[in-house]
Amino acid sequence: MRVVRGRGEDAEADRAVTQFLIEHAGTADEPAVRVWRPHRQVAFGPRDTNSEGYEAAVAAAREREFPVCERRVGGRPVAYTGDTIAFARIEPVEDDERQGVDERYAAVRVDVRDALREIGVDAERGEPENAFCPGSYSLQAAGGKVCGIAQRVTGDAALVAGVVVVDGHDEIGSVLEPVYDALDVPFDPDTVGSIERAGGEVDPVAIIMRIEDALVGDHLGSVEWVDDLPTVEWAGE
């Protein structure tokens, strides 16, 4: 298993790293894991970019000093403060791209849940009503959503990715409230949870290592840093 650490020099380069891992997993039949802290941003999904309120939502994010980007994985807007953690597990898949979708979701959710419990967060499946980026495989703790998970399947690789809120839940709620309002999507800023809010260990590096270990599991991982990967460019739309 390929284990990649670090982040690209900017948001665009950072997304290119994950896309490179997806393409490599499919062609080389090698799974990969990546856990890191993305640059400060609000990431919009495909449904958002097609919304009538998209331009207003983008303006709302930028007014609060959050750069914006568009992501290929589905779901509603997600905010990263710079300490927020993202994770990705990428696996080769067979020709039937829908096979194993629920199993992959469940496996990653359990791995992240166990990692959070190791740092003192008693996370469980589910999310409060009107949470950010609602989904069926979220994790909540102390009344707030701490983790969201999404999945994208290409022809020969599956990406299961997500976000873990470490701290800054009030700031995330403050930026997402006008963003979701512009998109006419229900959202309650009080539903944003975090490891800090749940009384867990607030150490982003330690949390990254816990989640990485859980996602790698029993696989033998060869560790690489983003700077050591071949030069890749983001070919986003």
N, C-alpha and C positions, 0 to 999 in steps of 0.2 A: 504494500500500500504506500502511495506517495503522500507524505505529510508536508504541507507547505506553510511556512510562517512568515509573518510580516505583511505589509500592505504596499500597494503601488504609490508612486509619488503624488498622484492626485486621484480623484474619484474615477475618472475615465480609465486611467491605467490600472486601477484597482479592479474594475469590472473585467478588464481584459484578462487579468490573471485567472479569474474563475472560469471565464469562457475557454481559455487555453486548457485548463484542467478537464473541462467537460469534453473537449475535442480529443484530448489525449486518452482519456479513459475509454472512449469508444473505439479509437483506432488501435490502441496498444493493449486493450483489455486489462487495464490497471486501475483499480479504484483509488480515490484520493480523498483526503480530509484537509480542510482548512478552517482555522478558527482565528479571528483577528478583530481589530478595532477599525472599522471603516472611518473615512473622513467625515467630518460634520456635514450633514445633508438631510434633506427630506427626499425619500425615494418614492416615486410614483409608479404604479403598475399600469398595464395596458388599458384597463377599464377606466382609469382616471384620465389618461391622455385623450380619450374619446368623449369625455364629459364636457357639457357646455360650460361648466364652471372651472375648467382646468386652468385657464389663464389667470383667473382670480385666485385660485388656490396657489399657483406658483408665486404670484405677487405677495400673498400673505406670508408664505415661507420666507421669501427673500427680505421682506420688511423686518422679519425677526432674526435676520442674519443667519439664515440657513440656506446654503446653496441647494439647488435641486438637481435631480437626475431621474432618468427613466430606467426601470428595470424590466427584464423579460419575465421573471417569475410573477405569477398572478398575485392578486391581493390588493388591498387598499394602502394608502400612504403609511410609511414608516419613517420615524425620525431617529437619526443617529446624532448623538452629542459630541462624539469623539472618544468617549469612554464606553459607549454602547458596543456590545460584542455581537459579531455576526459569525455564523458557522455554516459549513457546507460539507456534506458527504456525497461524493459522486461515485456512481457504480455503473459498470457496463450492464446493458440489458439485452435480452433476446429480441427477436423480431416483433413479438407482441408487446408493444410499448405500454399497454395498460396492465399487463400482468405484474402483480406484486406491488401496485401503488399503495394500497392500504397497509401492507406489511412493512414497506419502507417507512411510511409515515410513523407507524406505531413503534418501530424499532428505534428510530431517532428520538422520538418523544421520550421513550423510556430511558435511553442513554442520557439525555440532557437532564431529565428529572433526577436520575440517580446522582449525576454530577452536582446538581444544585443542592441536593440533600447533604452531600459531603461537606458543603461549605455553610451548612446551617439553615438552608431554606427548605421548608417543608412544602415543596411544590406538588400540585396535583393537577390532573387533567381538567380542562375547562377554562372558562373566562367569564368575567362579568358581562352583563348586557351592555351593549353599545361601546364595546372595547375597540381599540385601534386594530386595523387589519384583521377582522374577525375570521376565525377558522375553527375547524373541528378538532385540531390536534394541538391547541394552545395549552400552556401551563399557567396556573395562577397560584398566588400565595398572598396571605394577609389582605385579601379583598381586592387585589389588583392583578392585572395580566403582566407576567414577567417574561414570557416567551411566546413567540409566534412561529409557526413552521409552514413552509410552502414547498411545493414540488413542481419541477418541470422535467418532462421526459422528451428527449430528442430521439432520433432514429436508433441510436445505439448506446445511449447513456442516460442515466437518471440523476438529476440534481435534487437533493433534499436539503433545503437551506432554511435558516431562521435567524432570529434576533433574540438576544437576552439583554434586558435592561438592567444595568448595574446600579446606576444612580441617576440623578437628574430627572426623576419622574415628573416633577412639577414643570420643568422647562419643556419636556416633551409634550405634556398635556397642553401647555400654553401655546405651542406652535401648531399642534395638530388640531386644536379646537377651531380656529378660523379656516384652516385648510379643509377640514371635513365639512364645515359649514358651507364653504364655497362650492363643494362638490355635492351638497345636499345629501350627505350620508350621516346617519345618526352617530354621535360620538359623545361620550361623557369623559372629560379629562380626569375625573377622580378615579376612573378605572385603570389608569396607567400605574402599574406596580413596578417594583424594582427589588433587586437583592437588598439594597439599603433599607427600603421600606419594610421588607420582611425580616429584617434583623440579621441578615447573613454577613459573611465576610466581604467587605468592599475592597477588593484587591484585584483589579482587572487582569493582571498578569497571572495571578494564581488561579483565577476563574478560567481563563483561557486554557491553562494547562490541564485543569480538571476536565473540562469539556472535551478537549482534544483527546485525552487518554480514554474517555468514555466512548467517543466516536471511533477511535482506532480499534479498541477492544483487543481481541486476540490476534489481530493481524500484525505482521512485522512491518513496521513503518520506516521508510528511509526519509530522513528530514532534509528539506531544502528551504532556502530562504527566497523570497520573492525576487530579490536582486540577482539571484543566481540562475533564474529561469531564462529560457530563450526570450529575446525581445518579442513582445506581442503587442498588437494594436487592437483597440476596441472597435469592433465593426458593428456597433449598435445602430438602431434605426433612428 
